[in-house]
Amino acid sequence: MSDMSLKQAKELVEQLELAELGLKSNLDGLNKANEDIQKTLKYQEMIVQIIPKMDTKLNNLKIIVGVNIGFVIGLLIGKFFL
C-alpha cells in the first residue's frame, strides 16, 4: 500500500510540475500580450494627437485645390469666351 501511495505521490508531483510549466507559459504569453497592448496604446495616442493637425492641413489643401480649379476655369473662360 505504501508503494501505491509513493506512486500516486510521484504522479501528483509530475502533474504539479506540468501545471507549473503551463502557468509559466501562460504568464509569459500574458506579459507579451500586455507589452503589445502598451505599444498599441502608444500608437493610438500618437494618432489621436496627429489627427487634428492633419485635418487642418486637409482643409487647407481643399481650399488650395478649389482656388486652382477656379483659376483654370477662369483661364478657359477668358480664352474661349472673351
mmCIF file of the N, C-alpha and C atoms, coordinates in Angstrom:
data_MODEL
# 
_entry.id   MODEL 
# 
loop_
_atom_site.group_PDB 
_atom_site.id 
_atom_site.type_symbol 
_atom_site.label_atom_id 
_atom_site.label_alt_id 
_atom_site.label_comp_id 
_atom_site.label_asym_id 
_atom_site.label_entity_id 
_atom_site.label_seq_id 
_atom_site.pdbx_PDB_ins_code 
_atom_site.Cartn_x 
_atom_site.Cartn_y 
_atom_site.Cartn_z 
_atom_site.occupancy 
_atom_site.B_iso_or_equiv 
_atom_site.pdbx_formal_charge 
_atom_site.auth_seq_id 
_atom_site.auth_comp_id 
_atom_site.auth_asym_id 
_atom_site.auth_atom_id 
_atom_site.pdbx_PDB_model_num 
ATOM 1   N N  . MET A 1 1  ? 0.827   -1.181 0.000   1.00 0.00 ? 1  MET A N  1 
ATOM 2   C CA . MET A 1 1  ? 0.000   0.000  0.000   1.00 0.00 ? 1  MET A CA 1 
ATOM 3   C C  . MET A 1 1  ? 0.874   1.247  0.000   1.00 0.00 ? 1  MET A C  1 
ATOM 4   N N  . SER A 1 2  ? 2.013   1.190  0.656   1.00 0.00 ? 2  SER A N  1 
ATOM 5   C CA . SER A 1 2  ? 2.902   2.352  0.657   1.00 0.00 ? 2  SER A CA 1 
ATOM 6   C C  . SER A 1 2  ? 3.492   2.562  -0.732  1.00 0.00 ? 2  SER A C  1 
ATOM 7   N N  . ASP A 1 3  ? 3.655   1.449  -1.514  1.00 0.00 ? 3  ASP A N  1 
ATOM 8   C CA . ASP A 1 3  ? 4.124   1.593  -2.891  1.00 0.00 ? 3  ASP A CA 1 
ATOM 9   C C  . ASP A 1 3  ? 3.091   2.355  -3.726  1.00 0.00 ? 3  ASP A C  1 
ATOM 10  N N  . MET A 1 4  ? 1.847   2.061  -3.494  1.00 0.00 ? 4  MET A N  1 
ATOM 11  C CA . MET A 1 4  ? 0.794   2.743  -4.227  1.00 0.00 ? 4  MET A CA 1 
ATOM 12  C C  . MET A 1 4  ? 0.780   4.218  -3.860  1.00 0.00 ? 4  MET A C  1 
ATOM 13  N N  . SER A 1 5  ? 0.964   4.556  -2.598  1.00 0.00 ? 5  SER A N  1 
ATOM 14  C CA . SER A 1 5  ? 0.991   5.948  -2.166  1.00 0.00 ? 5  SER A CA 1 
ATOM 15  C C  . SER A 1 5  ? 2.183   6.669  -2.778  1.00 0.00 ? 5  SER A C  1 
ATOM 16  N N  . LEU A 1 6  ? 3.336   6.000  -2.822  1.00 0.00 ? 6  LEU A N  1 
ATOM 17  C CA . LEU A 1 6  ? 4.530   6.604  -3.403  1.00 0.00 ? 6  LEU A CA 1 
ATOM 18  C C  . LEU A 1 6  ? 4.323   6.841  -4.898  1.00 0.00 ? 6  LEU A C  1 
ATOM 19  N N  . LYS A 1 7  ? 3.690   5.880  -5.545  1.00 0.00 ? 7  LYS A N  1 
ATOM 20  C CA . LYS A 1 7  ? 3.412   6.014  -6.972  1.00 0.00 ? 7  LYS A CA 1 
ATOM 21  C C  . LYS A 1 7  ? 2.446   7.173  -7.225  1.00 0.00 ? 7  LYS A C  1 
ATOM 22  N N  . GLN A 1 8  ? 1.438   7.260  -6.379  1.00 0.00 ? 8  GLN A N  1 
ATOM 23  C CA . GLN A 1 8  ? 0.473   8.348  -6.514  1.00 0.00 ? 8  GLN A CA 1 
ATOM 24  C C  . GLN A 1 8  ? 1.137   9.697  -6.242  1.00 0.00 ? 8  GLN A C  1 
ATOM 25  N N  . ALA A 1 9  ? 2.040   9.713  -5.262  1.00 0.00 ? 9  ALA A N  1 
ATOM 26  C CA . ALA A 1 9  ? 2.749   10.953 -4.946  1.00 0.00 ? 9  ALA A CA 1 
ATOM 27  C C  . ALA A 1 9  ? 3.617   11.392 -6.125  1.00 0.00 ? 9  ALA A C  1 
ATOM 28  N N  . LYS A 1 10 ? 4.283   10.435 -6.777  1.00 0.00 ? 10 LYS A N  1 
ATOM 29  C CA . LYS A 1 10 ? 5.103   10.773 -7.943  1.00 0.00 ? 10 LYS A CA 1 
ATOM 30  C C  . LYS A 1 10 ? 4.238   11.330 -9.070  1.00 0.00 ? 10 LYS A C  1 
ATOM 31  N N  . GLU A 1 11 ? 3.094   10.699 -9.289  1.00 0.00 ? 11 GLU A N  1 
ATOM 32  C CA . GLU A 1 11 ? 2.186   11.185 -10.327 1.00 0.00 ? 11 GLU A CA 1 
ATOM 33  C C  . GLU A 1 11 ? 1.684   12.591 -10.004 1.00 0.00 ? 11 GLU A C  1 
ATOM 34  N N  . LEU A 1 12 ? 1.394   12.808 -8.722  1.00 0.00 ? 12 LEU A N  1 
ATOM 35  C CA . LEU A 1 12 ? 0.925   14.119 -8.295  1.00 0.00 ? 12 LEU A CA 1 
ATOM 36  C C  . LEU A 1 12 ? 2.006   15.180 -8.498  1.00 0.00 ? 12 LEU A C  1 
ATOM 37  N N  . VAL A 1 13 ? 3.253   14.828 -8.178  1.00 0.00 ? 13 VAL A N  1 
ATOM 38  C CA . VAL A 1 13 ? 4.368   15.755 -8.378  1.00 0.00 ? 13 VAL A CA 1 
ATOM 39  C C  . VAL A 1 13 ? 4.537   16.057 -9.862  1.00 0.00 ? 13 VAL A C  1 
ATOM 40  N N  . GLU A 1 14 ? 4.427   15.045 -10.700 1.00 0.00 ? 14 GLU A N  1 
ATOM 41  C CA . GLU A 1 14 ? 4.541   15.258 -12.144 1.00 0.00 ? 14 GLU A CA 1 
ATOM 42  C C  . GLU A 1 14 ? 3.431   16.174 -12.650 1.00 0.00 ? 14 GLU A C  1 
ATOM 43  N N  . GLN A 1 15 ? 2.216   15.948 -12.153 1.00 0.00 ? 15 GLN A N  1 
ATOM 44  C CA . GLN A 1 15 ? 1.100   16.796 -12.565 1.00 0.00 ? 15 GLN A CA 1 
ATOM 45  C C  . GLN A 1 15 ? 1.317   18.239 -12.117 1.00 0.00 ? 15 GLN A C  1 
ATOM 46  N N  . LEU A 1 16 ? 1.839   18.410 -10.896 1.00 0.00 ? 16 LEU A N  1 
ATOM 47  C CA . LEU A 1 16 ? 2.106   19.762 -10.401 1.00 0.00 ? 16 LEU A CA 1 
ATOM 48  C C  . LEU A 1 16 ? 3.201   20.443 -11.216 1.00 0.00 ? 16 LEU A C  1 
ATOM 49  N N  . GLU A 1 17 ? 4.223   19.685 -11.608 1.00 0.00 ? 17 GLU A N  1 
ATOM 50  C CA . GLU A 1 17 ? 5.288   20.257 -12.430 1.00 0.00 ? 17 GLU A CA 1 
ATOM 51  C C  . GLU A 1 17 ? 4.751   20.678 -13.793 1.00 0.00 ? 17 GLU A C  1 
ATOM 52  N N  . LEU A 1 18 ? 3.899   19.831 -14.378 1.00 0.00 ? 18 LEU A N  1 
ATOM 53  C CA . LEU A 1 18 ? 3.298   20.188 -15.661 1.00 0.00 ? 18 LEU A CA 1 
ATOM 54  C C  . LEU A 1 18 ? 2.402   21.418 -15.523 1.00 0.00 ? 18 LEU A C  1 
ATOM 55  N N  . ALA A 1 19 ? 1.663   21.477 -14.429 1.00 0.00 ? 19 ALA A N  1 
ATOM 56  C CA . ALA A 1 19 ? 0.803   22.636 -14.193 1.00 0.00 ? 19 ALA A CA 1 
ATOM 57  C C  . ALA A 1 19 ? 1.645   23.899 -14.034 1.00 0.00 ? 19 ALA A C  1 
ATOM 58  N N  . GLU A 1 20 ? 2.778   23.770 -13.339 1.00 0.00 ? 20 GLU A N  1 
ATOM 59  C CA . GLU A 1 20 ? 3.671   24.921 -13.151 1.00 0.00 ? 20 GLU A CA 1 
ATOM 60  C C  . GLU A 1 20 ? 4.227   25.394 -14.496 1.00 0.00 ? 20 GLU A C  1 
ATOM 61  N N  . LEU A 1 21 ? 4.624   24.445 -15.346 1.00 0.00 ? 21 LEU A N  1 
ATOM 62  C CA . LEU A 1 21 ? 5.124   24.813 -16.670 1.00 0.00 ? 21 LEU A CA 1 
ATOM 63  C C  . LEU A 1 21 ? 4.032   25.494 -17.497 1.00 0.00 ? 21 LEU A C  1 
ATOM 64  N N  . GLY A 1 22 ? 2.830   24.972 -17.390 1.00 0.00 ? 22 GLY A N  1 
ATOM 65  C CA . GLY A 1 22 ? 1.709   25.588 -18.105 1.00 0.00 ? 22 GLY A CA 1 
ATOM 66  C C  . GLY A 1 22 ? 1.434   26.997 -17.621 1.00 0.00 ? 22 GLY A C  1 
ATOM 67  N N  . LEU A 1 23 ? 1.485   27.191 -16.307 1.00 0.00 ? 23 LEU A N  1 
ATOM 68  C CA . LEU A 1 23 ? 1.262   28.524 -15.750 1.00 0.00 ? 23 LEU A CA 1 
ATOM 69  C C  . LEU A 1 23 ? 2.351   29.497 -16.179 1.00 0.00 ? 23 LEU A C  1 
ATOM 70  N N  . LYS A 1 24 ? 3.605   29.019 -16.193 1.00 0.00 ? 24 LYS A N  1 
ATOM 71  C CA . LYS A 1 24 ? 4.699   29.888 -16.640 1.00 0.00 ? 24 LYS A CA 1 
ATOM 72  C C  . LYS A 1 24 ? 4.509   30.280 -18.097 1.00 0.00 ? 24 LYS A C  1 
ATOM 73  N N  . SER A 1 25 ? 4.095   29.323 -18.910 1.00 0.00 ? 25 SER A N  1 
ATOM 74  C CA . SER A 1 25 ? 3.859   29.599 -20.323 1.00 0.00 ? 25 SER A CA 1 
ATOM 75  C C  . SER A 1 25 ? 2.737   30.621 -20.490 1.00 0.00 ? 25 SER A C  1 
ATOM 76  N N  . ASN A 1 26 ? 1.659   30.432 -19.744 1.00 0.00 ? 26 ASN A N  1 
ATOM 77  C CA . ASN A 1 26 ? 0.543   31.375 -19.810 1.00 0.00 ? 26 ASN A CA 1 
ATOM 78  C C  . ASN A 1 26 ? 0.957   32.759 -19.336 1.00 0.00 ? 26 ASN A C  1 
ATOM 79  N N  . LEU A 1 27 ? 1.753   32.817 -18.286 1.00 0.00 ? 27 LEU A N  1 
ATOM 80  C CA . LEU A 1 27 ? 2.214   34.101 -17.761 1.00 0.00 ? 27 LEU A CA 1 
ATOM 81  C C  . LEU A 1 27 ? 3.100   34.813 -18.775 1.00 0.00 ? 27 LEU A C  1 
ATOM 82  N N  . ASP A 1 28 ? 3.961   34.060 -19.452 1.00 0.00 ? 28 ASP A N  1 
ATOM 83  C CA . ASP A 1 28 ? 4.796   34.659 -20.498 1.00 0.00 ? 28 ASP A CA 1 
ATOM 84  C C  . ASP A 1 28 ? 3.926   35.205 -21.631 1.00 0.00 ? 28 ASP A C  1 
ATOM 85  N N  . GLY A 1 29 ? 2.918   34.451 -21.995 1.00 0.00 ? 29 GLY A N  1 
ATOM 86  C CA . GLY A 1 29 ? 2.000   34.906 -23.040 1.00 0.00 ? 29 GLY A CA 1 
ATOM 87  C C  . GLY A 1 29 ? 1.258   36.167 -22.633 1.00 0.00 ? 29 GLY A C  1 
ATOM 88  N N  . LEU A 1 30 ? 0.826   36.227 -21.376 1.00 0.00 ? 30 LEU A N  1 
ATOM 89  C CA . LEU A 1 30 ? 0.133   37.417 -20.881 1.00 0.00 ? 30 LEU A CA 1 
ATOM 90  C C  . LEU A 1 30 ? 1.058   38.625 -20.860 1.00 0.00 ? 30 LEU A C  1 
ATOM 91  N N  . ASN A 1 31 ? 2.310   38.415 -20.465 1.00 0.00 ? 31 ASN A N  1 
ATOM 92  C CA . ASN A 1 31 ? 3.266   39.523 -20.456 1.00 0.00 ? 31 ASN A CA 1 
ATOM 93  C C  . ASN A 1 31 ? 3.502   40.042 -21.865 1.00 0.00 ? 31 ASN A C  1 
ATOM 94  N N  . LYS A 1 32 ? 3.619   39.143 -22.823 1.00 0.00 ? 32 LYS A N  1 
ATOM 95  C CA . LYS A 1 32 ? 3.821   39.543 -24.220 1.00 0.00 ? 32 LYS A CA 1 
ATOM 96  C C  . LYS A 1 32 ? 2.604   40.305 -24.725 1.00 0.00 ? 32 LYS A C  1 
ATOM 97  N N  . ALA A 1 33 ? 1.421   39.818 -24.398 1.00 0.00 ? 33 ALA A N  1 
ATOM 98  C CA . ALA A 1 33 ? 0.195   40.497 -24.817 1.00 0.00 ? 33 ALA A CA 1 
ATOM 99  C C  . ALA A 1 33 ? 0.104   41.881 -24.185 1.00 0.00 ? 33 ALA A C  1 
ATOM 100 N N  . ASN A 1 34 ? 0.508   41.995 -22.924 1.00 0.00 ? 34 ASN A N  1 
ATOM 101 C CA . ASN A 1 34 ? 0.490   43.282 -22.237 1.00 0.00 ? 34 ASN A CA 1 
ATOM 102 C C  . ASN A 1 34 ? 1.433   44.269 -22.914 1.00 0.00 ? 34 ASN A C  1 
ATOM 103 N N  . GLU A 1 35 ? 2.624   43.813 -23.289 1.00 0.00 ? 35 GLU A N  1 
ATOM 104 C CA . GLU A 1 35 ? 3.577   44.681 -23.982 1.00 0.00 ? 35 GLU A CA 1 
ATOM 105 C C  . GLU A 1 35 ? 3.018   45.133 -25.327 1.00 0.00 ? 35 GLU A C  1 
ATOM 106 N N  . ASP A 1 36 ? 2.385   44.214 -26.047 1.00 0.00 ? 36 ASP A N  1 
ATOM 107 C CA . ASP A 1 36 ? 1.793   44.564 -27.343 1.00 0.00 ? 36 ASP A CA 1 
ATOM 108 C C  . ASP A 1 36 ? 0.676   45.588 -27.176 1.00 0.00 ? 36 ASP A C  1 
ATOM 109 N N  . ILE A 1 37 ? -0.127  45.424 -26.133 1.00 0.00 ? 37 ILE A N  1 
ATOM 110 C CA . ILE A 1 37 ? -1.210  46.377 -25.875 1.00 0.00 ? 37 ILE A CA 1 
ATOM 111 C C  . ILE A 1 37 ? -0.638  47.747 -25.547 1.00 0.00 ? 37 ILE A C  1 
ATOM 112 N N  . GLN A 1 38 ? 0.440   47.788 -24.767 1.00 0.00 ? 38 GLN A N  1 
ATOM 113 C CA . GLN A 1 38 ? 1.069   49.071 -24.439 1.00 0.00 ? 38 GLN A CA 1 
ATOM 114 C C  . GLN A 1 38 ? 1.585   49.761 -25.699 1.00 0.00 ? 38 GLN A C  1 
ATOM 115 N N  . LYS A 1 39 ? 2.208   48.998 -26.599 1.00 0.00 ? 39 LYS A N  1 
ATOM 116 C CA . LYS A 1 39 ? 2.684   49.580 -27.862 1.00 0.00 ? 39 LYS A CA 1 
ATOM 117 C C  . LYS A 1 39 ? 1.512   50.119 -28.674 1.00 0.00 ? 39 LYS A C  1 
ATOM 118 N N  . THR A 1 40 ? 0.435   49.351 -28.730 1.00 0.00 ? 40 THR A N  1 
ATOM 119 C CA . THR A 1 40 ? -0.741  49.769 -29.482 1.00 0.00 ? 40 THR A CA 1 
ATOM 120 C C  . THR A 1 40 ? -1.323  51.047 -28.905 1.00 0.00 ? 40 THR A C  1 
ATOM 121 N N  . LEU A 1 41 ? -1.372  51.147 -27.582 1.00 0.00 ? 41 LEU A N  1 
ATOM 122 C CA . LEU A 1 41 ? -1.900  52.358 -26.952 1.00 0.00 ? 41 LEU A CA 1 
ATOM 123 C C  . LEU A 1 41 ? -1.029  53.567 -27.261 1.00 0.00 ? 41 LEU A C  1 
ATOM 124 N N  . LYS A 1 42 ? 0.289   53.377 -27.305 1.00 0.00 ? 42 LYS A N  1 
ATOM 125 C CA . LYS A 1 42 ? 1.181   54.486 -27.654 1.00 0.00 ? 42 LYS A CA 1 
ATOM 126 C C  . LYS A 1 42 ? 0.923   54.955 -29.078 1.00 0.00 ? 42 LYS A C  1 
ATOM 127 N N  . TYR A 1 43 ? 0.762   53.994 -30.017 1.00 0.00 ? 43 TYR A N  1 
ATOM 128 C CA . TYR A 1 43 ? 0.475   54.354 -31.408 1.00 0.00 ? 43 TYR A CA 1 
ATOM 129 C C  . TYR A 1 43 ? -0.872  55.073 -31.518 1.00 0.00 ? 43 TYR A C  1 
ATOM 130 N N  . GLN A 1 44 ? -1.865  54.599 -30.784 1.00 0.00 ? 44 GLN A N  1 
ATOM 131 C CA . GLN A 1 44 ? -3.174  55.243 -30.819 1.00 0.00 ? 44 GLN A CA 1 
ATOM 132 C C  . GLN A 1 44 ? -3.093  56.662 -30.276 1.00 0.00 ? 44 GLN A C  1 
ATOM 133 N N  . GLU A 1 45 ? -2.323  56.849 -29.222 1.00 0.00 ? 45 GLU A N  1 
ATOM 134 C CA . GLU A 1 45 ? -2.154  58.183 -28.648 1.00 0.00 ? 45 GLU A CA 1 
ATOM 135 C C  . GLU A 1 45 ? -1.497  59.119 -29.662 1.00 0.00 ? 45 GLU A C  1 
ATOM 136 N N  . MET A 1 46 ? -0.482  58.618 -30.377 1.00 0.00 ? 46 MET A N  1 
ATOM 137 C CA . MET A 1 46 ? 0.164   59.429 -31.408 1.00 0.00 ? 46 MET A CA 1 
ATOM 138 C C  . MET A 1 46 ? -0.834  59.798 -32.504 1.00 0.00 ? 46 MET A C  1 
ATOM 139 N N  . ILE A 1 47 ? -1.640  58.849 -32.922 1.00 0.00 ? 47 ILE A N  1 
ATOM 140 C CA . ILE A 1 47 ? -2.620  59.097 -33.979 1.00 0.00 ? 47 ILE A CA 1 
ATOM 141 C C  . ILE A 1 47 ? -3.642  60.132 -33.528 1.00 0.00 ? 47 ILE A C  1 
ATOM 142 N N  . VAL A 1 48 ? -4.095  60.030 -32.284 1.00 0.00 ? 48 VAL A N  1 
ATOM 143 C CA . VAL A 1 48 ? -5.076  60.982 -31.766 1.00 0.00 ? 48 VAL A CA 1 
ATOM 144 C C  . VAL A 1 48 ? -4.487  62.387 -31.737 1.00 0.00 ? 48 VAL A C  1 
ATOM 145 N N  . GLN A 1 49 ? -3.203  62.517 -31.473 1.00 0.00 ? 49 GLN A N  1 
ATOM 146 C CA . GLN A 1 49 ? -2.567  63.832 -31.461 1.00 0.00 ? 49 GLN A CA 1 
ATOM 147 C C  . GLN A 1 49 ? -2.346  64.359 -32.873 1.00 0.00 ? 49 GLN A C  1 
ATOM 148 N N  . ILE A 1 50 ? -2.123  63.474 -33.836 1.00 0.00 ? 50 ILE A N  1 
ATOM 149 C CA . ILE A 1 50 ? -1.822  63.894 -35.208 1.00 0.00 ? 50 ILE A CA 1 
ATOM 150 C C  . ILE A 1 50 ? -3.087  64.245 -35.995 1.00 0.00 ? 50 ILE A C  1 
ATOM 151 N N  . ILE A 1 51 ? -4.217  63.634 -35.680 1.00 0.00 ? 51 ILE A N  1 
ATOM 152 C CA . ILE A 1 51 ? -5.444  63.818 -36.464 1.00 0.00 ? 51 ILE A CA 1 
ATOM 153 C C  . ILE A 1 51 ? -5.856  65.291 -36.578 1.00 0.00 ? 51 ILE A C  1 
ATOM 154 N N  . PRO A 1 52 ? -5.889  66.086 -35.502 1.00 0.00 ? 52 PRO A N  1 
ATOM 155 C CA . PRO A 1 52 ? -6.294  67.493 -35.675 1.00 0.00 ? 52 PRO A CA 1 
ATOM 156 C C  . PRO A 1 52 ? -5.362  68.272 -36.606 1.00 0.00 ? 52 PRO A C  1 
ATOM 157 N N  . LYS A 1 53 ? -4.067  68.010 -36.531 1.00 0.00 ? 53 LYS A N  1 
ATOM 158 C CA . LYS A 1 53 ? -3.121  68.696 -37.413 1.00 0.00 ? 53 LYS A CA 1 
ATOM 159 C C  . LYS A 1 53 ? -3.382  68.323 -38.864 1.00 0.00 ? 53 LYS A C  1 
ATOM 160 N N  . MET A 1 54 ? -3.606  67.039 -39.115 1.00 0.00 ? 54 MET A N  1 
ATOM 161 C CA . MET A 1 54 ? -3.861  66.586 -40.473 1.00 0.00 ? 54 MET A CA 1 
ATOM 162 C C  . MET A 1 54 ? -5.191  67.117 -40.992 1.00 0.00 ? 54 MET A C  1 
ATOM 163 N N  . ASP A 1 55 ? -6.168  67.277 -40.100 1.00 0.00 ? 55 ASP A N  1 
ATOM 164 C CA . ASP A 1 55 ? -7.466  67.788 -40.518 1.00 0.00 ? 55 ASP A CA 1 
ATOM 165 C C  . ASP A 1 55 ? -7.332  69.220 -41.012 1.00 0.00 ? 55 ASP A C  1 
ATOM 166 N N  . THR A 1 56 ? -6.571  70.053 -40.296 1.00 0.00 ? 56 THR A N  1 
ATOM 167 C CA . THR A 1 56 ? -6.377  71.432 -40.748 1.00 0.00 ? 56 THR A CA 1 
ATOM 168 C C  . THR A 1 56 ? -5.588  71.466 -42.053 1.00 0.00 ? 56 THR A C  1 
ATOM 169 N N  . LYS A 1 57 ? -4.593  70.604 -42.184 1.00 0.00 ? 57 LYS A N  1 
ATOM 170 C CA . LYS A 1 57 ? -3.830  70.552 -43.436 1.00 0.00 ? 57 LYS A CA 1 
ATOM 171 C C  . LYS A 1 57 ? -4.718  70.115 -44.596 1.00 0.00 ? 57 LYS A C  1 
ATOM 172 N N  . LEU A 1 58 ? -5.606  69.168 -44.349 1.00 0.00 ? 58 LEU A N  1 
ATOM 173 C CA . LEU A 1 58 ? -6.512  68.696 -45.394 1.00 0.00 ? 58 LEU A CA 1 
ATOM 174 C C  . LEU A 1 58 ? -7.478  69.803 -45.811 1.00 0.00 ? 58 LEU A C  1 
ATOM 175 N N  . ASN A 1 59 ? -7.977  70.565 -44.849 1.00 0.00 ? 59 ASN A N  1 
ATOM 176 C CA . ASN A 1 59 ? -8.867  71.677 -45.181 1.00 0.00 ? 59 ASN A CA 1 
ATOM 177 C C  . ASN A 1 59 ? -8.130  72.724 -46.011 1.00 0.00 ? 59 ASN A C  1 
ATOM 178 N N  . ASN A 1 60 ? -6.894  73.038 -45.637 1.00 0.00 ? 60 ASN A N  1 
ATOM 179 C CA . ASN A 1 60 ? -6.102  73.993 -46.414 1.00 0.00 ? 60 ASN A CA 1 
ATOM 180 C C  . ASN A 1 60 ? -5.872  73.474 -47.828 1.00 0.00 ? 60 ASN A C  1 
ATOM 181 N N  . LEU A 1 61 ? -5.603  72.186 -47.951 1.00 0.00 ? 61 LEU A N  1 
ATOM 182 C CA . LEU A 1 61 ? -5.384  71.589 -49.269 1.00 0.00 ? 61 LEU A CA 1 
ATOM 183 C C  . LEU A 1 61 ? -6.647  71.675 -50.128 1.00 0.00 ? 61 LEU A C  1 
ATOM 184 N N  . LYS A 1 62 ? -7.815  71.449 -49.525 1.00 0.00 ? 62 LYS A N  1 
ATOM 185 C CA . LYS A 1 62 ? -9.074  71.563 -50.262 1.00 0.00 ? 62 LYS A CA 1 
ATOM 186 C C  . LYS A 1 62 ? -9.269  72.986 -50.775 1.00 0.00 ? 62 LYS A C  1 
ATOM 187 N N  . ILE A 1 63 ? -8.951  73.968 -49.948 1.00 0.00 ? 63 ILE A N  1 
ATOM 188 C CA . ILE A 1 63 ? -9.082  75.368 -50.360 1.00 0.00 ? 63 ILE A CA 1 
ATOM 189 C C  . ILE A 1 63 ? -8.144  75.669 -51.522 1.00 0.00 ? 63 ILE A C  1 
ATOM 190 N N  . ILE A 1 64 ? -6.906  75.209 -51.422 1.00 0.00 ? 64 ILE A N  1 
ATOM 191 C CA . ILE A 1 64 ? -5.925  75.454 -52.485 1.00 0.00 ? 64 ILE A CA 1 
ATOM 192 C C  . ILE A 1 64 ? -6.361  74.797 -53.791 1.00 0.00 ? 64 ILE A C  1 
ATOM 193 N N  . VAL A 1 65 ? -6.846  73.566 -53.714 1.00 0.00 ? 65 VAL A N  1 
ATOM 194 C CA . VAL A 1 65 ? -7.315  72.876 -54.920 1.00 0.00 ? 65 VAL A CA 1 
ATOM 195 C C  . VAL A 1 65 ? -8.505  73.612 -55.522 1.00 0.00 ? 65 VAL A C  1 
ATOM 196 N N  . GLY A 1 66 ? -9.423  74.074 -54.688 1.00 0.00 ? 66 GLY A N  1 
ATOM 197 C CA . GLY A 1 66 ? -10.574 74.832 -55.185 1.00 0.00 ? 66 GLY A CA 1 
ATOM 198 C C  . GLY A 1 66 ? -10.151 76.113 -55.878 1.00 0.00 ? 66 GLY A C  1 
ATOM 199 N N  . VAL A 1 67 ? -9.189  76.824 -55.296 1.00 0.00 ? 67 VAL A N  1 
ATOM 200 C CA . VAL A 1 67 ? -8.690  78.053 -55.915 1.00 0.00 ? 67 VAL A CA 1 
ATOM 201 C C  . VAL A 1 67 ? -8.035  77.742 -57.256 1.00 0.00 ? 67 VAL A C  1 
ATOM 202 N N  . ASN A 1 68 ? -7.252  76.673 -57.318 1.00 0.00 ? 68 ASN A N  1 
ATOM 203 C CA . ASN A 1 68 ? -6.601  76.301 -58.581 1.00 0.00 ? 68 ASN A CA 1 
ATOM 204 C C  . ASN A 1 68 ? -7.619  75.929 -59.655 1.00 0.00 ? 68 ASN A C  1 
ATOM 205 N N  . ILE A 1 69 ? -8.648  75.188 -59.276 1.00 0.00 ? 69 ILE A N  1 
ATOM 206 C CA . ILE A 1 69 ? -9.688  74.826 -60.242 1.00 0.00 ? 69 ILE A CA 1 
ATOM 207 C C  . ILE A 1 69 ? -10.387 76.089 -60.737 1.00 0.00 ? 69 ILE A C  1 
ATOM 208 N N  . GLY A 1 70 ? -10.682 76.996 -59.814 1.00 0.00 ? 70 GLY A N  1 
ATOM 209 C CA . GLY A 1 70 ? -11.291 78.270 -60.209 1.00 0.00 ? 70 GLY A CA 1 
ATOM 210 C C  . GLY A 1 70 ? -10.397 79.059 -61.155 1.00 0.00 ? 70 GLY A C  1 
ATOM 211 N N  . PHE A 1 71 ? -9.103  79.051 -60.903 1.00 0.00 ? 71 PHE A N  1 
ATOM 212 C CA . PHE A 1 71 ? -8.151  79.750 -61.761 1.00 0.00 ? 71 PHE A CA 1 
ATOM 213 C C  . PHE A 1 71 ? -8.141  79.142 -63.160 1.00 0.00 ? 71 PHE A C  1 
ATOM 214 N N  . VAL A 1 72 ? -8.126  77.823 -63.239 1.00 0.00 ? 72 VAL A N  1 
ATOM 215 C CA . VAL A 1 72 ? -8.128  77.144 -64.541 1.00 0.00 ? 72 VAL A CA 1 
ATOM 216 C C  . VAL A 1 72 ? -9.426  77.437 -65.287 1.00 0.00 ? 72 VAL A C  1 
ATOM 217 N N  . ILE A 1 73 ? -10.545 77.377 -64.601 1.00 0.00 ? 73 ILE A N  1 
ATOM 218 C CA . ILE A 1 73 ? -11.831 77.681 -65.245 1.00 0.00 ? 73 ILE A CA 1 
ATOM 219 C C  . ILE A 1 73 ? -11.843 79.125 -65.728 1.00 0.00 ? 73 ILE A C  1 
ATOM 220 N N  . GLY A 1 74 ? -11.301 80.018 -64.911 1.00 0.00 ? 74 GLY A N  1 
ATOM 221 C CA . GLY A 1 74 ? -11.208 81.424 -65.324 1.00 0.00 ? 74 GLY A CA 1 
ATOM 222 C C  . GLY A 1 74 ? -10.358 81.597 -66.566 1.00 0.00 ? 74 GLY A C  1 
ATOM 223 N N  . LEU A 1 75 ? -9.251  80.882 -66.634 1.00 0.00 ? 75 LEU A N  1 
ATOM 224 C CA . LEU A 1 75 ? -8.407  80.957 -67.830 1.00 0.00 ? 75 LEU A CA 1 
ATOM 225 C C  . LEU A 1 75 ? -9.137  80.444 -69.063 1.00 0.00 ? 75 LEU A C  1 
ATOM 226 N N  . LEU A 1 76 ? -9.840  79.330 -68.915 1.00 0.00 ? 76 LEU A N  1 
ATOM 227 C CA . LEU A 1 76 ? -10.589 78.770 -70.045 1.00 0.00 ? 76 LEU A CA 1 
ATOM 228 C C  . LEU A 1 76 ? -11.687 79.725 -70.510 1.00 0.00 ? 76 LEU A C  1 
ATOM 229 N N  . ILE A 1 77 ? -12.406 80.302 -69.561 1.00 0.00 ? 77 ILE A N  1 
ATOM 230 C CA . ILE A 1 77 ? -13.457 81.260 -69.919 1.00 0.00 ? 77 ILE A CA 1 
ATOM 231 C C  . ILE A 1 77 ? -12.834 82.468 -70.611 1.00 0.00 ? 77 ILE A C  1 
ATOM 232 N N  . GLY A 1 78 ? -11.727 82.944 -70.065 1.00 0.00 ? 78 GLY A N  1 
ATOM 233 C CA . GLY A 1 78 ? -11.062 84.104 -70.661 1.00 0.00 ? 78 GLY A CA 1 
ATOM 234 C C  . GLY A 1 78 ? -10.553 83.826 -72.060 1.00 0.00 ? 78 GLY A C  1 
ATOM 235 N N  . LYS A 1 79 ? -10.084 82.645 -72.302 1.00 0.00 ? 79 LYS A N  1 
ATOM 236 C CA . LYS A 1 79 ? -9.512  82.319 -73.614 1.00 0.00 ? 79 LYS A CA 1 
ATOM 237 C C  . LYS A 1 79 ? -10.592 82.069 -74.664 1.00 0.00 ? 79 LYS A C  1 
ATOM 238 N N  . PHE A 1 80 ? -11.630 81.321 -74.313 1.00 0.00 ? 80 PHE A N  1 
ATOM 239 C CA . PHE A 1 80 ? -12.614 80.920 -75.311 1.00 0.00 ? 80 PHE A CA 1 
ATOM 240 C C  . PHE A 1 80 ? -13.793 81.886 -75.438 1.00 0.00 ? 80 PHE A C  1 
ATOM 241 N N  . PHE A 1 81 ? -14.129 82.616 -74.399 1.00 0.00 ? 81 PHE A N  1 
ATOM 242 C CA . PHE A 1 81 ? -15.325 83.455 -74.461 1.00 0.00 ? 81 PHE A CA 1 
ATOM 243 C C  . PHE A 1 81 ? -15.026 84.939 -74.569 1.00 0.00 ? 81 PHE A C  1 
ATOM 244 N N  . LEU A 1 82 ? -13.813 85.342 -74.296 1.00 0.00 ? 82 LEU A N  1 
ATOM 245 C CA . LEU A 1 82 ? -13.515 86.771 -74.387 1.00 0.00 ? 82 LEU A CA 1 
ATOM 246 C C  . LEU A 1 82 ? -12.699 87.113 -75.562 1.00 0.00 ? 82 LEU A C  1 
# 
